[in-house]
């Protein structure tokens, strides 16, 4: 059972880890966030996944980063959904699968973040990965623009 001092330390480590990540002190961020990720904290899982996926402060390990994104997404972390879409779109950490990529971007869009919406718009506008559909492209661009107003 956690007592209040354990919760305070947990929150402080999460806050300090996020600050270290945001200021690009990835070694410190990993030291603070990795123990929280092993306890399934979704924010820690996503940030550790970002470091692993991109080799930030460590040797790149895309499959492990992908697994951390999956765990964070299972706890409704919005940006993890977006990053799973990116991973499937690019084949980083997982076999490339544009259908799964679109599914994850659509799930990410449900959280109201513009990144997956813009990406969907670009995919449909470009027409290289999927059949070009300018109406769908405009729909996603319009949704993203409404958020950024």
Buried (B, 14 or more C-beta within 10 A) or exposed (E): EEEEEEEEEBEEBBEBBBEBBEEEBBEBBBBBBBBBBEEEBBBBBBBBBBBBBBEBBBEBBBEBBBBBBBBBBEEEBBBBBBBBBBBBBEEBBBEEBBEBBBBBBBBBBEBEBBBBBBBBBEBBBEEEBBEEBEEBBEBBBEBBEEEEE
